[in-house]
Amino acid sequence: MKSPVERLEISMEELEGILERAKTNPLTEEECAKLHKALETLVYVTDLVGDKDTTIARLRKILFGATTEKIRNVLGTEVENTREAGAAGKRPDDPAGEASQEKAKGHGRNGAEAFIGAKRVCVQHGSLKPGQRCPKCGKGKIYRIKEPAVVVRITGQAPIQATVYEMERWRCNLCGEVFTAEAPKEVGPAKWDEAAASMVGLLKYGTGTPFHRLEQLQKSLGIPLPASTQWQMVKEAAEAIEPASEELIRQAAQGEVLHNDDTTAKILEAIRERCHREQNGDAGDPTERTGTFTTGIVSIVQGRKIALFFTGHQHAGENLRDVLLKRAAGLKPPIQMCDGLARNEPDLPEELKVILSNCNAHSRRQFADVASRFPEECRFVLEVFRDVYHNDALARRREMSPEERLAFHKAESGPRMEDLRCWMAEQLDGKKVEPNSGLGEAIRYTQKRWDRLTRFLEVPGVPLDNNAAERILKKAILSRKNSYFYKTARGAHVGDMYMSLIHTAELVNANPFDYLTGLQKHAGEVKSNPSQWMPWNYQETMKG
């Protein structure tokens, strides 16, 4: 079997654009190289499929890499030394009782206490009373145990339910006047209540369920709910929740640490406008940005995480700039964590500068991607990052303050990172590695960003990576995979508001369904005082 071809990230749209340009103009060397790689990949995949020893699992691993980036998966080898053994279980230098493989909380079956949103029913004993003689021995007296026995009963129902009120009518046989019974007070003037709009918004923007899919489900359950009606529900509710969304952005601007990143998105309205201009021969402004993106920002404010989403033509750095422009004067510069792309960096005025740091996970991935060709060299790099992440996990388990964590990393991770810096310099300066090879490019990527990658050794509170932003972007990607696109810019804005409020509620362990419903029921109060209606304090506000 042929050796794997070098991985090259290129979209189908880019390939189609190259082919279109080839019809009228000569291709550049870079475009020719991309076409060559595409053909090489086609031949390689064809050979793999034709090989009788190629299984589906093996083909998937070859094309898309290992499912995780653990050292044993990346290098395709078993654990060989004590360092690797430490990563799989308890490390030799671990304090007693601090094994790395300690099972995380929240795994396994859910107890009754986990059902915080369930209806609670108190069941009294049918015959026993306090102070009564024991029915078994007849001598002792019984008393009530504080903790009741619990049974969890799970029932099914439609996501959106409906009630049909049949109001009795009477008609006079002489004058023909019709008399209709009054509808119950709980019916109200609207066709749907706030909870129904919250459920549709949560399904669409919280779990990625498209309107048409929910329409099919509701129809099969005998409660039809067209996609157009669902959009009307969330659009009307968006007017009530918008003040809270704007306040969420303002509070996020005051954060001590901000993560940001973006992913591609599609807005059908923008695509149609561009196609219409091209059909009419209007080339437009060549500097105009045609792509659309969803930016995810995670702001950490006093230990609390806030998630924000923005969809449009702006990149992550531009959206972060707009957020930071709402930052109060006099605050010290925040820490910004992002990957190495320049478009993630905000162009800010002098008084709003940030402490820029880059993602070590992205740097590590540069070496993980070429580990199959440079296994021994990459093993050293991956072990360094493994030790640094292990130290960070220890700092979290010991609940260190930012200053304590900084001192701990300086003592434990600083020497390991210095070893890595010297090793990279030795590889290139000693001409042990070809600079244009995959390993050489990974080294140069890391060296170029070294100061930002090691910021966690200089400033208290700097995270190791940008995983917080990567995680919330999965929410937007889930919606994109299921719904493909937003129809209009307004639809994208509505989606951003819902996702921001829903996922912030999840990050602070609030119930997003109850939160959205509360915002709608108290729309007037939310508009007048939105700071009291954040996911972390709205329950106290409602009680007051």
Order of alpha helices (4+ residues) and beta strands (2+ residues): alpha-alpha-alpha-alpha-alpha-beta-beta-alpha-alpha-alpha-beta-alpha-beta-beta-alpha-beta-beta-alpha-alpha-alpha-alpha-alpha-alpha-alpha-alpha-alpha-alpha-alpha
